[in-house]
Amino acid sequence: MAERIEDKLDAAMKDMWLKKPEDIHRMVGRNYDTGKEFSVWAYTWGFLSNLSDLLNTVHVRAKAGEGDVATLATLMADMCRNYANSFNHNSHMYDCEALLNESADAFEKVETPEELATLTRALQRYVIQLSFWVDMELPWAKVSELVDAEWHKES
């Protein structure tokens, strides 16, 4: 029997509790090679945050039994594929890309509000945990110093 995507997302999320995801290692290496670290991190963090917000909105609607399930599921399938494509090209987050594409396939099979709620919650928990790792990799003290110096430099 094939493993459900919700179980894969849960396992990936729990794995991140203990160790840094390979996606983060790949993104660090890619950014080092290109010298475009901050913009890639900022976009990735923004994408994860935006996707999490969308997942939360759809989850709340599904839990309340509001909205057309087929329409919401199609929206989520399309958004998963869109973000997967962005993560692949911008940050080389191949594990996330694969899970998003598999989630998109699962969204296309959703038939009930309960299935939609379960899948959106599982994907949101994974996305949030991944966003924590993106956030932890940013050198916030140095970024703050740089921004402070730029905004407060004497002309």
Residue pairs with C-beta under 8 A, 6 or more apart in sequence:
4 106
5 99
5 102
5 103
5 105
5 106
5 119
5 122
6 106
6 118
6 119
6 122
8 99
8 102
9 99
9 103
9 122
9 123
9 125
9 126
10 122
10 125
10 126
12 21
12 95
12 99
12 126
13 125
13 126
13 129
15 21
16 129
16 130
16 132
16 133
17 129
20 133
21 95
21 96
21 130
21 133
22 95
23 91
23 92
23 93
23 94
23 95
23 96
23 130
24 133
24 134
24 137
26 91
26 92
26 93
26 94
27 40
27 41
27 44
27 91
27 92
27 93
27 134
27 137
28 137
30 40
30 91
30 92
31 37
31 40
31 41
34 40
38 143
40 90
40 91
41 134
41 137
41 138
43 86
43 90
43 91
44 87
44 90
44 91
44 93
44 134
45 131
45 134
45 135
45 138
47 83
47 86
47 87
48 127
48 128
48 130
48 131
48 134
49 131
51 79
51 83
51 127
52 124
52 127
52 128
52 131
54 76
54 79
55 76
55 120
55 121
55 123
55 124
55 127
56 120
56 124
58 72
58 75
58 76
58 116
58 120
59 116
59 117
59 120
59 121
59 124
61 67
61 72
62 69
62 72
62 113
62 114
62 116
62 117
62 120
63 113
63 117
65 113
69 110
69 111
69 112
69 113
69 116
72 116
73 107
73 108
73 110
73 116
74 107
74 108
76 103
76 104
76 107
76 116
76 119
76 120
77 104
77 105
77 107
77 108
78 104
80 100
80 101
80 103
80 104
80 107
80 123
81 100
81 101
81 104
83 100
84 96
84 97
84 98
84 100
84 101
84 104
85 97
87 93
87 96
87 97
87 100
88 94
88 97
96 130
99 123
99 126
100 123
103 119
103 123
106 119
107 116
107 119
110 116
110 119
